[in-house]
Amino acid sequence: MKCSEALRKRIDELCKKYNLTYSSLSNKACGNSTISSFMSKPQETLYLPTIYCICLTLDISIKEFFDSPCFDQIDPRDTAKNFNG
């Protein structure tokens, strides 16, 4: 699984848990459509400050955000490709 796919899966889990749509989470966390755009488009990047805003909105820590089995499924070869060009 790509890192972006794991992020999408985790955001989806959290939206279901907190009974939020992507759009409402995006508006509450960022004041714009950043999250809903990330969830609906093949965009590969969601920056840490945006994830931090999600955490603040949901009153969870960054550690709690990343404490999900979906992040254990990230293919390290895919991640290495992104860093090595």
Secondary structure, DSSP 8 states (H G I E B T S, - for coil): --HHHHHHHHHHHHHHHTT--HHHHHHHHTSSSHHHHHHHS------HHHHHHHHHHHT--HHHHH-SGGGGG--HHHHHHHHH-
